[in-house]
Amino acid sequence: MEVTRKNFKECLNTIYTAIQEAEFLAIDGEFSGISDGPSVSALTNGLDTPEERYQKLKKHSMDFLLFQFGLCAFKYNHAEAKYIIKSFNFYVFPKPLNRSSPDIKFVCQSSSIDFLANQGFDFNKVFCCGIPYLNQEEEGQLREQYEERRSQSNGAGTPSFISPNSCKGPIVVPEEHRAFIERVVEKVESLSNSTEESSVQLDPCTGFQRKLIYQTLNWKFSKGIHVETMETEKNERCILISKVDEDERKKRARQKQEKEQACVCLVTAVVYFLSLYLPQGKLVVGHNMLLDVMHTIHQFYCPLPEELNGFKEVTLCVFPRLLDTKLMASTHPFKELILNTPLAELEKRLKEAPFKSPKVDSAEGFLSYNTASEQLHEAGYDAYITGLCFISMANFLGSFLSPPKPHISARSKLIEPFFNKLFLMRIVDIPYLNLSGPDLQPKRDHVLYVTFPKEWKTSDLYQLFSAFGNIQVSWIDDTSAFVSLGQVDQVQIAVNTSRYAESYRIQTYAEYMESRLQEKQGKRKCSEDSWRELESSRLVQYAPALPAGSGFNSNNNEVAPGKRSMSPIQEELGSDELEEGEIDRDGTSSWTSAVPPRSTTTNKHKKIRTDPGPNSAGSTGLFEVPQVW
């Protein structure tokens, strides 16, 4: 079943029922790219530690977009000894529904886009019909912003949906806009005197012109009209003016609030859907699923934690039970029977002896997949065959019981050793990331860390270590690599040979890790010390010039906490693109000059903003005062 913005609300009950009834769930994701810098081989170095791998993926992969999320729910029918499946394909895209929503930036990797295009991926469905979303932090900010706008309007509506009902005095209209404003006033007067027309729509205009219209009409027409900013089919912004009475004005204000609430509900619906996992405690199965898990948490829940241990804690809160089929297939007793573990190859191998293909049927009204057609890289299909692979391997474990059992449940203790361990690509001695405990720490006494000129290639390293027999090279970047020797007793000999070398340097793996640890601790200490010095000097320098009520406590010079705005910075907008609420009603600036104590280094005046009191004329203004200037 395809789920888009158009049918997501109607599908929620169906999704919830499928999750509630399922024995286990299988997931998969499709991304706009994998790495924004290093090659895949450098991103997945064979001698990474789990912490290093996490930091690499967090730095180089999280700016890509997860734009298709596949979910397949497997329910076991004991009477017929088969699984009933319900498969869902979610198209997700962070479309900003209004000017208050965050405008998400993401990147694409040409090879990934080309690959998906060759697989028939429907990008139009993603961008045109994708389900919008916010993570929990962004949702909280958006709700606060709506509440603040409502409180600023004091029940009179919001800047883009309001009935002017108070006279604030004439405004100053720039000379070049006077003829335009006069024509607007004439149209409104004609509307007020007409018995046939109930509204008039003005031609599209700039944000500054819309502001002048709002301010002028608020002064000239104290009541009886309603002014609303609309978007045309071409996404041009224009103004609609309607004749209304007081009851109609209040009704439209309520409708506006309901519309805002609906927007919040829509963009948080994906998080609501994913939270359905939590109360169920279902086993969630994926294939090579570390990136799937990281993207899901990063996009729909919260930014990824800085450290690996924090990521483990968050992951177990979101997904209490995970199982990676690639790790399962690479572990005893399967690794002796399965040579290739890519998903398509694994699915084919598990159809052959000694494994058995499970019996599955699609539920009524759901898409029925056929593995013979190989719809690979459609997230729903990949989730489906991931679930099939898990069932085949789990049932194979049942053959070791006495007597053998043909069906092994997802709750069986036989599969518990595979829980909460995520496969780590290309790391031979640390095959998985352990979410439930400490990670493996193998000895790497045979490994050397080598730095060299940028011009060197792999052949140069083989030539350098030719006297030590077979070696393995794992590139880190253009000027460094790990070199694994065949015997540990050769390590010190290799290090000694580089003591007098000018173009390269060799360290043991232990020395390399120690230097990395010291460097990390040094950066952390330097950052903390620099911040303290900067903050101290800043407070000392600017404290005498701060006016009362500026957000600082005059007794202890501490910065008062402020709210973080999701609105764009106003200085970055062109003057002809300013939106409602960016200048005062009288057309003048709300900034006044204040002269700080004279300094020997400068005599420039600083401008501070004078905030009106709660009872001032501007407290119930037609336009909200932006938080960011």
N, C-alpha and C positions, 0 to 999 in steps of 0.2 A: 504494500500500500504506500503510495507516494503521499507525503505530508508536506504541504506548503503553507504560506501565509493565508491562502484563501480558504483552506479547510482545516487548519490546525485546531481551532476552537471546537469544531464539531467532532474531531477525532480524539479529543482528550479522554473521554470516557472509555472509548475502545482501547486506547493505549493503556490506561490504568487497569482495565480488566485483564488485558493480555499479560501485563507484568504480575498482577496479583495471582493469576492462575499458573504461571510458568514454574517449571522445576528449576530452570536456569535461563540466563539471557546471554546472547552473543552480540558483540558490538564490533563496529569497524568505522573508520573515518577516511575521507578523501581530503587532501590538502592542496593548497595552491603552490607548495614548494616544500623542500626539505632543508636546504642550507643556504643562507644568504651570504656566505663568504667561503669558508673552507670547502674543499672537495669532500665527497662522502667518505672517502678513505681516511682523510685527516679528521673528519668529524667523528669517526668511529675507529679511533686508533686501537690496535690490538692490545696495547699495554696501558690503556686508560684505567684509572681507578673509578669506582662508581661515582664518587664526588665529582671527578673531572668530567665524566661523561654527562652527568646531570647539568653541570655548569655550561658545557659546550652546547647542549641541546637548548637550554634555557636562553643562551645568548644568541644563537644562530638560527633557531627554528621557530621561535614563538611569535615572530612578526608575520608569519604566514597565516593563512586562514583555513580553518576547518569548515568547509562549506557543504559537505554532505556527511550526514551521520546515519549509519545503518544500525538497526536494532532488530534482532530476531528472537522471539520468545518461544521456548520449547516446553510443551506440556506433554507428559507421558500418559498414554491411555493404557492402563493395566489390562483391561478386558481384551483389547485387540493387540497388545504388545507392540505398540508403535507410538511415535511422537507426532503430535499435532503442532504445527508451527504457525506463527503469525509474524510476518516480516514487515518492517516499516523502513521507508527511505525518507529521512528528514533533510530538506534543503534549507540551509540557514545562511543568512546574510545580514550584516549589521547595518541595515538601512536606517538612517535617522528619520523618524516619523515627523519631527518638527524641529524648530530652531533650538529647543531646549535639550534635545537628545545629543549625546556625544557623537561626533563625526569621526568614526574609526578609520585609522590608516592601516593598510596592510600591504604586503609585497607579494609578488608572484615570481616564480622561477620558470624560465621559458621552457626548459626541458620537461618539467612537470606538467605544464599546461599543454604542451605538444603531445605528451604521452596520453593524457586524459582525453584530448580531442580525438586522437586516433582510436581510442576505445569507445567513442560515441558519447562522451559525457555532455550533458545538456547544460551549458553555461548560462544560456538565457533563462532557464528555469531558476537557477541560483540567484541571478541578479534581479530578475523581474518579480519572482514569486517567493524568494527565500524568506524564512521566518526571521524577523528581527529579534534581537536579544540584547540584554544588558547583564553584566555580572552583578553580584549582590551589592558591591560598593557603589557602582554607578546607579543602580536602582535607588539606593538611599539618597544619593545626591539629587536625582531627578525629583523624587517625592518632596524633598526639602525645598527645592526650587519652586515647585508648584505651590506648596503651602506658603512660601514667602511672598510669592506674587499675589496670592489671594489675600493675604493679610495686608499687603501694601495697598491693595485696591479698596480695602475697608468695605467689602461687600458690593462695590460698584462694578465688578467685573475685572478683566485683565486688559493690558494695553492693546492687544490685537482683537479684543472682543468686548466692547464697552459702550455704554450709553453716556454721552457727556451730560452731566446734570448739575454742574456748578460753574459759576462765572469767576474766572480768575483774572480778568482784565485783558486788554489787547496785547498781542504779541508783535514783535518786530519781524516783518517779512522782508527778506532781501529783495532788492529792486528787480532782479532778473526773474523772480518767481511771483511778483505781485499780480501780473495779468492772469497767470495760471490759477492762483488762489481766488481771484475775483470771479473767474468763470465757474469754479467749483461752488462758491457761495451762491451764485445765481441759480445753479442747478438745484441746490438744496432748497432755496426759497421757492422755486417753482414746484418742487416736490411737496413742500409743506402746504402750498395753496391749492394743490391739485386734489380733486375728489376721486380721480380714476386711478392714478398711479400710487403704488404703495412702497416702491423702492426704486433706486437708480444705481447703476453700476458705473463707476468711473473708469476711464482708460488706465491701463498699466502705467505706473510711474515709479520713480526712484524712492528709496527709503526716506531720504530727506524731505521729498515732496509729500510723502504720506504723513510724516511727522507734522509738517506745516498744516496739512488738512485737519489732522486730529486736534491740534492746538487751536486753530481758527474756529472750527465748529464747536469746540468746547466753550469758547468765549461767546460766540454769536448766538448759539442755540442751547439754552440751558436745559431744555428737556424736550421730549417728543420725538427724538430721532435716535437711531442706533447705528453705530459705525463699526464695521467689521472688515478686516483684511482677508481677502480671499486669494486662492491660487487658480489660475486658468488652466486649461488642458495643456498649454505650452509651458506650464510652471512659471508663468509671469504673475507677479503679485499686484493686485488691484484692490480698490476699496468699494464695498457695497454699503449704501446708506438706505436705511429703512425707517418708515414711520412706525413708532411703537408707543404704547402707553406704559405706565409704571409696572403693571402686572406682566406685560409681555417682556419688559426689560429684565425683570427678575427671573422669568422663565428661561430666557436665553442665557442668563448667567449660570443657572443651574445646568443647562444643557452643555455649556462650555466646560464646567467642572466634570460632568459625567464623561465628556469626550476625552479630557485629560486623563481621567482615571482609566478609561478604556485603553488609552495609549500605553500607560504604565503596565497594565495587565498584559497587553500583547507582547511588549518587549521583555517581560519577565516570565513569559509562558514557558520558554525553553528550560529555564532554571527550575520552574515548578515541575515540569515533566521529569527532569533528571533527578529531582529530589524524591521522585516516586521509588527510586531504588532503595532509599534509606530505610523507610519503615518495613520494607519487605525483607531486607537482608539476603537477597538472592545472590547466588553465585553469578558473577559476570565473567564471561569467557572472551578472550581476544587472541589474535595471532600477532606476535611481535608487537605488543601493544603499548610499549612505553610511551611512544609519541602520541598515540590515541588518548592515553590517560592524561598526559601533560597538557595537550591542547584542550581537552574537555574541561579540565579544572581551570586553566588559564582564561578561556573564553567565557565560560558560563558561571563560574563560581567566584574566583578571586585571582589576583596576580600570584604567580608562583613564588613560594618562599625563597629567600636568598640561599639558604643552606639545604643540603640534601635531607637532613633529619627532619626539618620542617616540612619538606615535601612529603616525606613518608607519613607524617602525622595527618596532614591534610588529606592525602589519598585514602588512608584508612577510614577517615570520617565520611568521605564521599562514596567510596567503594569498599565496604568492609571485607568482601571476599572476591578476590580476583584470581584468574587462572590463565596462564599464557600457553597456548597450544604449541607454539614453536619451542618453548623451553621443555614442555612435556615430551615432545617428539625427539628432543636432543638428549634426553635423560634415560638412564637404565629403567626398565628393560627395553625401551623402544629404540635407542640409538643403534643397537646392534642390528635392527631390522629395517631401519629407515635411513637411507643415505642422503636424500635431499629433503630439506624442510621448508622451502618456499611453499606458500599456501596451495597453489594449484598442483604442484608436484606431490605434496603431502596428501591432498584429497584423493589423487589417483592411486597412490601407494596403499592407502587404507581401504581400498576396494578389493585388494588382493589378499590371498592367504598369507599369514594366519589370521588376518583381520577380517571382519565382516561389516558390510554396509548396513547401517540401521534402517529400519522401516520408518518412513516419514510421509505425512500428508499435510497439505495446506488446509487451514481452516476455511470454512465457507466465506466467500467474499474477499479472500486474500489472494495475492499473486502466487502462482505456483511456479517455482523455479525448477529448471531442468539442468542438471550438471553437464549434460552432453553439449548444451549450447554455450557453456562457459561465458557467462556474463561477468567476467572478472572486472574488478575496479568499479563496479557499482556497489556502494557501501552495503546496501541491504543484502545483495547476493554474497558478498565476501563474508558478512556476518553469518549468513546461512551455512556456507560450507565450513566456516570455522566451527560452528556448532556440530556439524556432522563429524568433523575430525575428532572433536572432543568425545562424542558419544562412542565412536569406534575404538578409541584408545582406552576409554574408561571400561567399556565392555570387555576389552582384551584382558584387562587386569582381573576381571571376574573369572577368567579361565584358570587362574592360579589357585582359586579357592577349592576346598574339598567339602562338598561336591561343587563343581563349577557353577557359576551363576551367569545366565545370559544377559542380564540387565543390571548395571551398576548405577545407582542413583547419584545425583550431583551432591547429595548429602552424605555419601558413603565415606568412611574413614580411609578407604583405599586411596582416595585422591587427595586427602588432606596434605600429604607432603608437597604437593604442587601449589598449594594456596599461597597467594600474596608474594610470589616470586616472578619478576618480570625479566624476560630474556634481554641480555646485553649483547648486541651485535659485535662479532669479531674478537671478543675477549675470551681467550681460550681458558685461562686459569681463574677467571671470575665469570662464570656463565650467566649469572642472574643478579638482579638487584633485589635484596631481601627487604620487603616493606615492613615485616614484623619483627625485625631484629638486626643485629650487626651484620655487616657484609663480610664476605670472605676476604682474608688478607694473606694471599699466597706469598711464598718467598720468591723474590726475583733477583737472587744473587748472581745469576748468569747474564743479567741485562746491563748494558752500558748506555749512558746518555752522551751523545756525540753532537758537538756544534762545529760548523764548517762554513765555507763561503757559499753564497747563494747560487753560484754557478755549478756546484757539485750535483751529480746525478747518482742514481742507485748504483751504477757501475763503478763509480769512484769509491763508494763505500765498500763494495765487494773487493775491490783491488786493495784498499787500505787494510782490510782484515783477511786477506787471502791466506796468510800463514796460519789462521786459526780454524781452517776447515769450513764446514757449512755454517752459515749465519742466516739470521732472519732480520730484515730491516722493516721498521715501522715508522713511517714519516710522521713528524709532529707539525712542522711547517717548512718553509723554504730553506732554513738554515740549521735545523736540528732534527734528530731522529733517534729512536731507540734501536740498538743493535743487540740481538740475542745470540750469545755464543753457545756452542754445543756442550762445553764443560765449564764448571764453575772455577776450576783452578787456573783457567786461562785469563780470568778477568783482571787480576792484578798485573799480569804481564802486559796486557793491552793498555792498561792505565799508565804503566811506566814508560811505554814507548811514546806517549804523547807529551811527556813533561817538557821536552825541548822543542816541540813542534810549534810553528808560528801560525799556520793556516787552520788548524783544527784543535779541538780540545776534547778529552775523554774523561768522563766521571762515572763512578759506580752509580747504580740505581739508588742506593741508600743515600749517597751524597746529594744526588739530584733532589730526592724527596725532602731532605733536610734543608736544602737551600730554598726550596719552594715554601716550606713551612715558615722559615725565618722571614722570607720576603712578604708573605701574607700577614704575619704578625706585625712586621715593620710598617706596612701600608696602613693597617688598621690603627696602630698607635699614632702614626703621623697624621692620619685623617682626623682622629679624635682631638689631638693637640692643636692642629691647625684650626679646627672648628671653634675650640674654646678661645683661642687667641683672637680669631676674627670676630666672634660674637662679643667678646669683652671690649675690644677696641671700638667696635661699631657702637655699642651702647654708650661708652664714654664720650665718643665724638659727637653723637647726635642727641644725647639726652637733654642738654640745655636748650635745644631749639624746638623741643617737642611741645606742642600746645596741649592744653587739657582736653581729655576725651579723645586723644588720637589713637588709642588702642594700647598705650603703655601705662603701666602702673607707676606712678611717680614716686611711690615709696620704695620699691625694690627694683625698679628698672627692668622688670620682666615683660616679655612680649605677651600681650593678651592673645589667646587663641582666636583664630579667624576661620571663616568658612572658605572652602575651596570652591571656586566657581567653575562650572563647565562651559560658561559662555565664552565666545571668542574675545580676545583683547581688542578693545575699541580702537586703539591707535593704529592697529594693523588694517582697519577697514578704510576704504576710500571715502572721501567726504560725500560723494554722491551716492554711496551705498549705505549710509547710516540708517539704522532702523529706529522705530518708535522708542522714545524714552531716553535719547542720548543727549538732548539739550533741554534747558529749562523752558517753562511755559512762556516766559517773557522774551525768549530768544537770546538772552544773555548768558554768559558763563556763570556757573555756580562756584567758581574758584575765586578766591580773593588773595591778594598779595599780603604776605607777612614777612617782616624783616627779622631774621634771626640775629642773635648777638654778633657784633662785627668780628670777622676773622681776619687774620693777617694773610691768609692764603687766597681769600676770595671775598668779593663784595656783591656777589649775585644774590638776588632775592629768591627765596624759595616760595613756591605756591602750595598752599594747603587748602583743603576743602573744608568749607564751613557747613556742618551738618545742621539742618533745621531741627528745631525741637518738635516734640510730639504734637504740639498744638499749633504749629506754624501752618501757613497757607499751603505749603507744598506737601504736607503729610498725607493728603488724600489726592495727590496728583493723578492726572490721567495716565502718565507714563511712569514706569518703574525706573528707579535710579540704578544704573548698572553697578555691580559690585567691583568690577575690574575696570580701571581707567588706563 
